[in-house]
Amino acid sequence: MRKALALLTCLALPACGLSPMYAGSGSASVAQGLAAVDVPAIAGQSGWLVRNALQNRLGVAGRTTPAYRLDVRLDDSLEALGVLNDDTISRERRILRARYQLVDIATGAILLDATAGSDAGIDVVSSEYATIAAEQKALENLSLELAEQMVTQITLALRSHARTAR
């Protein structure tokens, strides 16, 4: 009985309309589109981290001619959350936000205009070195998370663009 149910489930799965986005004959254009996204330099340390994370996720190694350009503006801020009676800060919040546009280089059309963001809490301890290291690690983690959000939205935009181009 279980084998029959498993077989029926496997047979019904293709009928649900799910298809892989990154591989296969139908959506290979999405994977090719991701590899054809050029990410120009982004200002600041956070920009450098986000650009590297984007390039790693987009798979830009080995591509020849970019078909799309990703314009990114970042807002990186650090604000005090917890203030003690003696006006010392006990907790900080690091916020990283991005406004980005995916532009078709050939036509100049904006395929995606979106924002992404994330934040992290940081404990401020007596060791200044430990606090700076925590702030830096938070920025690295936020950069990876931001790049992940951006690539997901870019993938969906390229998939939609590929469907309308057919």
C-alpha positions as CSV (number, residue, x, y, z in Angstrom):
1,M,0.0,0.0,0.0
2,R,2.8,2.4,0.9
3,K,4.6,1.6,-2.3
4,A,1.5,2.3,-4.3
5,L,1.0,5.6,-2.5
6,A,4.6,6.6,-3.1
7,L,4.3,5.7,-6.8
8,L,1.1,7.8,-7.1
9,T,2.8,10.7,-5.4
10,C,5.8,10.5,-7.8
11,L,3.4,10.4,-10.8
12,A,1.4,13.4,-9.5
13,L,4.4,15.6,-8.8
14,P,5.1,16.7,-12.4
15,A,1.5,17.7,-12.8
16,C,1.8,20.3,-10.1
17,G,3.7,22.7,-12.3
18,L,6.9,22.8,-10.3
19,S,10.0,23.0,-12.4
20,P,13.7,23.6,-11.5
21,M,14.8,27.2,-12.0
22,Y,18.5,26.7,-12.4
23,A,18.9,23.7,-14.6
24,G,17.1,21.7,-17.2
25,S,16.1,22.4,-20.7
26,G,13.1,24.7,-19.9
27,S,14.8,27.0,-17.5
28,A,18.5,26.9,-18.6
29,S,17.9,30.5,-19.7
30,V,17.6,31.5,-16.0
31,A,21.0,30.0,-15.1
32,Q,22.5,31.6,-18.2
33,G,20.8,34.9,-17.3
34,L,22.3,34.8,-13.7
35,A,25.7,34.2,-15.1
36,A,25.3,37.1,-17.5
37,V,24.7,39.7,-14.7
38,D,27.4,42.2,-14.3
39,V,27.8,43.7,-10.8
40,P,29.8,47.0,-10.9
41,A,31.8,48.1,-7.9
42,I,29.8,49.1,-4.9
43,A,31.2,51.8,-2.6
44,G,32.6,51.0,0.8
45,Q,33.6,47.9,2.8
46,S,30.0,46.7,2.9
47,G,29.8,47.2,-0.9
48,W,32.9,45.1,-1.4
49,L,31.4,42.3,0.7
50,V,28.0,42.4,-1.0
51,R,29.5,42.5,-4.5
52,N,31.7,39.5,-3.7
53,A,28.8,37.6,-2.2
54,L,26.7,38.5,-5.3
55,Q,29.3,37.3,-7.7
56,N,29.7,34.0,-5.9
57,R,25.9,33.4,-6.0
58,L,25.5,34.5,-9.6
59,G,28.2,32.3,-10.9
60,V,30.0,35.0,-12.9
61,A,33.2,32.9,-13.3
62,G,33.8,32.1,-16.9
63,R,31.1,34.3,-18.5
64,T,31.9,36.3,-21.5
65,T,29.5,39.2,-22.3
66,P,27.2,40.5,-19.7
67,A,23.5,40.9,-20.7
68,Y,22.4,42.6,-17.5
69,R,23.8,45.1,-15.1
70,L,22.9,45.2,-11.4
71,D,23.0,48.7,-9.9
72,V,23.2,48.6,-6.1
73,R,23.1,51.3,-3.5
74,L,23.8,50.3,0.1
75,D,22.8,51.9,3.4
76,D,24.9,50.5,6.3
77,S,24.2,51.9,9.7
78,L,25.0,51.0,13.3
79,E,22.7,52.3,16.1
80,A,22.6,52.0,19.8
81,L,19.8,49.8,21.2
82,G,20.6,49.3,24.9
83,V,21.8,52.3,26.9
84,L,22.7,51.8,30.6
85,N,22.2,54.3,33.4
86,D,25.8,55.6,33.0
87,D,25.1,56.3,29.3
88,T,27.2,53.4,28.1
89,I,25.9,51.3,25.2
90,S,25.3,47.7,26.0
91,R,23.7,46.6,22.7
92,E,23.9,47.7,19.1
93,R,22.0,47.0,15.9
94,R,23.7,46.8,12.6
95,I,21.4,47.5,9.6
96,L,22.3,46.8,6.0
97,R,19.8,47.8,3.3
98,A,20.1,47.7,-0.5
99,R,18.2,49.4,-3.3
100,Y,19.0,47.7,-6.5
101,Q,17.9,47.6,-10.2
102,L,18.5,44.9,-12.7
103,V,19.0,46.6,-16.1
104,D,18.9,44.9,-19.5
105,I,22.1,46.3,-21.1
106,A,20.8,45.9,-24.7
107,T,17.6,47.8,-24.2
108,G,18.2,49.8,-21.1
109,A,14.9,48.4,-19.7
110,I,14.7,48.0,-15.9
111,L,13.7,44.4,-15.3
112,L,13.7,44.6,-11.5
113,D,13.6,47.6,-9.1
114,A,13.6,46.3,-5.5
115,T,15.0,46.6,-2.0
116,A,16.5,44.1,0.4
117,G,17.6,44.4,3.9
118,S,18.6,42.7,7.1
119,D,19.8,43.6,10.6
120,A,21.7,42.0,13.4
121,G,22.0,42.6,17.1
122,I,25.5,43.0,18.7
123,D,26.4,42.8,22.3
124,V,28.8,45.6,23.4
125,V,31.3,44.1,25.8
126,S,34.2,45.6,27.8
127,S,36.7,44.6,25.2
128,E,36.8,47.1,22.4
129,Y,38.5,44.5,20.1
130,A,35.7,42.0,20.7
131,T,33.0,44.6,20.0
132,I,34.7,45.6,16.7
133,A,35.1,41.9,15.7
134,A,31.4,41.3,16.4
135,E,30.5,44.4,14.3
136,Q,32.6,43.1,11.5
137,K,31.3,39.6,11.7
138,A,27.7,41.0,11.7
139,L,28.5,43.0,8.5
140,E,29.9,39.9,6.8
141,N,26.8,37.8,7.7
142,L,24.4,40.6,6.7
143,S,26.2,40.9,3.3
144,L,25.7,37.2,2.6
145,E,22.1,37.4,3.6
146,L,21.5,40.5,1.5
147,A,23.1,38.9,-1.5
148,E,20.9,35.8,-1.0
149,Q,17.7,37.9,-1.0
150,M,18.8,39.8,-4.0
151,V,19.7,36.7,-6.1
152,T,16.4,35.2,-5.2
153,Q,14.5,38.2,-6.6
154,I,16.8,38.4,-9.6
155,T,16.2,34.8,-10.4
156,L,12.4,35.3,-10.2
157,A,12.7,38.4,-12.4
158,L,14.8,36.6,-15.0
159,R,12.4,33.6,-15.0
160,S,9.4,36.0,-15.5
161,H,11.4,37.8,-18.3
162,A,12.2,34.5,-20.0
163,R,8.5,33.5,-20.0
164,T,7.4,36.7,-21.5
165,A,10.1,36.6,-24.1
166,R,8.8,33.3,-25.5
